[in-house]
Amino acid sequence: MIDAHHHIWLQKDLPWLLGPEQPRIFGPHATIKRDYLIDEYLADIAGTGIEKSVYVQANWAPNWAADEVAWVQSVADAHGWPHGIVGYADFTVADVRPQLDRLKKYPLMRGIRQQFHWHENPLYRFAARPDLPADPVVQKNVARLAEYGWSFDLQVFTSQMANADKLAAACPEITFILQHAGMLEDTSPAGWQAWRAGMRRLAKQPNVVTKLSAFGTFIHRNDPDFIAEMIAETVKIFGAKRCMFGSNFPIEKIWTSYTDLFAAFRAGTESLPKTQQKAIFNDTAARVYRL
């Protein structure tokens, strides 16, 4: 089984990371304001059956993007984990290729994430503006990932899904991995309705898959019922062959253990056929990230 989304942080050399000056979507985070290294991650997943993992960039300073990948590659060289790396690049510049060229020498590179999520609530806001997925410069740069054989981890809110749809349509050669099943944060009836509509729109693009991950982000707890509902709704829209499990550790460690989180995801899929469970917990990630 594969964890398609986790982070390992080197905190002591990054004093700004998770600093108190910037509130976080996931709430108080004192318990993870420290190094979270591969040994602790391996201890966390012990007994779960996880056999491979993908590291997703953890917002080092942008000018250190290559240093982040180099460090994670060195961790993998020493420990055998992780098995794939999603690095960072800035796609708003005129030509992203010089940044990508600095990363291509690392054999575990599989894709890039630049977080485009923007929200009316400043606490939830990350990107500079909401319409980046529709920006022609961004679209041209994302399309250039085809030259490297890399995917793009796409992080947007419901209100941005129409523009995300345009990005996926403009880059048919790129596989897009929608982060956290579209980051549902409004669970009112209207919020669910808008999210479903956006998800159906994205699912029509054959080059979009999605992660089942980070479902505790906005509720700040491990809720098996909510996880089961999110899995059911997402699989109904995308199909299991286009869904993959991700832990989003250590963020979820703020409120739960890996064992309990993974148990909730397993319970949330137990009504699905075994072939669909295998797709969610192994096959989709193995295919998309070439593991």
N, C-alpha and C positions, 0 to 999 in steps of 0.2 A: 504494500500500500504506500501511497505517496502523499506527502504534505506539500501541496503546491504553492504555499505562501507562508513563509516565516521570515523573521529578521534575526540577525545576531548583531548586537551592538557593542562597539568599543567605546564606552562612555568616558573614560578618564581623559582621553585626548580630545574630546569633543564637548567642552563645557557648556556649549549652547544647546546641545541636544536635549530635548525634553525639559528645557529650562523653565523656571517659574514665571518668566516674563511672558510666556505664550500659553494661554489656556488651550486645553486639548479637548477634542470631541469626546474622548473616552473618559473624561473626568479626572479626579485626583489620581496621581500616578506616582506617588512617593515610593511605592514598593518596587518600581522598576527603574528608578533613577540611579542606575548603577550599570556596571558591565553585565551584559548577558551574552556569554560566550558559548562556544560549541559544546563544551563538556556539560554545561547546565542544560542546554537544549537536549542533548542525548539522554541525560538523566530524566528529563521531563517526559520524553516519548517512550521510555523503557516500558515494555510490556504491552504496548498498543498495537504492535504489528507494523508500524511505519518502517519502511525499508529504504525510502529515498525522500529527498526534500529539495525544494527550490527556494533559494534565497532571493528576496525582493528588496530592492534598494531601500535604505532606511534614512534618506535625507541627510546625508553628510553635506557639508558645504558644497555648493555646485562646482566650485573649482577643484574639489577633491574627488570628483566622480570616478576618475581613473584609479585613484588611490583606494577607494572603497572596493572596487572590483579586484584590484591587485591583492588587497588584504584578504578578501573572501576566498579568492583562488588559492592563496597560501594556506588558509585554514583547511580547504578541501584537500590540498596536496598533502597536508600533514595528518589529517584525520579521516579522509575519505568521505566527508560530509561538508557542505551540501553537494548535490549532484547537478545542479544547474544554477545559473546566476542571471537575474534580471537587473541590469544596471540603470544608470540615469544618464540622460542627455537633455539639453534644452532645445526643443524643436521650434522655438520662436525666433531663432537667429536666421540669418539669410541662408546659411548652408550648414546643416548639422554634421556633414560627413567628417570634418576634422575631429570632432568629438568621438564619433563612432570609430574612426580609425585608431584612436588611442586605446580602444577597448577590444578590438578584434583579435589581438594576440592572446587573449585569455581563453583557453579552450572550453571553459564551462559557460561562456556567455551564450545566452539563449534569447534574450530580448531586452527591451528598454521600457521603463515606466517614467513618464512625467505626469504628475498628478494634475489633472485639469479640473478637479471638483471645485465648484464655486456655489455659494449659497447666500440667500438674502440675510441669513443669520450670520453675523461676522464670526461667531465662534466656530461655525462649520466651514468657513471659507478658507481655501488654500490658494487657488489660482488667482492671478491678477484681475481676470475678467471672465465672465461666464461663457463667452462665445469662442474660446480658443479652438475647439474641435472644428469649427467652421472656417477658421482662418486659412486662406489659401497658402500662406507660407508654411504653416503647421502641416497642412495636408501634403504639400510637396515634400517636406522633410520626412514625414512619416512614411510616405511611399518609398523613400530611399532605403528603408530598412530591408527591402527586397534584395538589394545588392549584397547584404550581409547574411541573409537567410534568417533574420530575427523577427520575433513577434513584438507586439506592442500591448503592454498592460494598461488598459483604459479605465480611468477612475473618474466617474461623473455622478452627479445627482440626477434624480428624475427629471427636473426642469431642463437639464442639458441633453437629454437623450435624443431629441430631434436633431441637434447639431452633431452628436456622436454618430448618429445614423448617417449623416452626410459624410463624416470622416471615413467610416467603414466603406461606404459606397465609392468614395474617391480613391481608395487604396485597396482594390480587390485582391492584390497579391499578398497582402499582409494579414496575418491572423491576429485578431484583437481578442484579448482576454479581459472581459468586463470584470472589474474588481468588485468583490463583495456583493454579487448579485444586484448591482445597481444602487447600493447604499440606501436602502429604504429607511428614512428617518421619520416620516409622517405616517403613522399607523392609523390615522382616522379613516373612515370609509372613503372619503375623497382622495386621501393620500394613497391608499391601496389601489384605487381605481386608476389614478394617474400613473403610478408605478407599473401596473400591469400593462397599460397601454404603451408606455415607453419600452418596456421589455419586449412586448410583442413586435414592436417596430424594429428593435435591434435584432431580434431573432430571425427576422426576414432576411437579414444579411448573412449569407452562408459562411462568411469569414469571421463571424463573431461567436465566441464561446464564453462561458461565464464561470466564475468561482463561487462556490458555496462557502463563504468565509465571513468572519468579522460580524456575526449577527448579534454580538453583545455590545457593539460600538456605541449605540445610542441609548440602550436600556441599561448598560453597565452591570450586566449579570449574565450568567449562563442559564438560559431559559429553554429547556428541552421542547416545550410545546411551541414556542416561537420558532425555534430552529426547525422543527418538523413542518410547521406551516410554510416557512420560507423555502424549504427543500421541495415540498409538494408543489407550491406555486411555480417555482422556477423550473423544475423538471417538466411540469405541464406545458410550459411555454417553449423551453429550449430543447427538451429531450435529454435523457441522461447522458447520451454520447457527446453532448456539448456542455456538460457540467463537470466540475472537479472540486474536490475538497481542499480547503486551505485552513490552517490553524490561526493565522495571524498572531502567532506567538512572537514576542512575549506580551503583547498588548492584552490578550485575553487572560493572561496570568494575573492581572490586577484583581480579577474576581473569581477565577476558577483554576483548577489544575488541568493539565493536558489530558490526563486520564478521564476526568469527568466531562470535559469538552468533547473529546472524541467519542465517548460513550453516548452523549446526547446526539451526535451526528449519526452514529450507527443505529441508534434507536429510531431516529427520524427517517431512516431509509429502509427499515426492516420490512415494510409492507411492499417494497419494490421487488421485482424479480432479481435473482442473483446476478444476471448479466448486467442489469442496470446499476446495481450496487458496485459491481466490479468496474464499470465505466466511471462512476463518480469517484471512487477511491483509488483508482489505478490507471485505467486505460486512457482516459481523456488527457490527463496530465502527462502520461508517458508519451502520447502521440504529439501533443502540442509543444511540449518542451524538449522533445527528442531525448528522453531519458533511457 
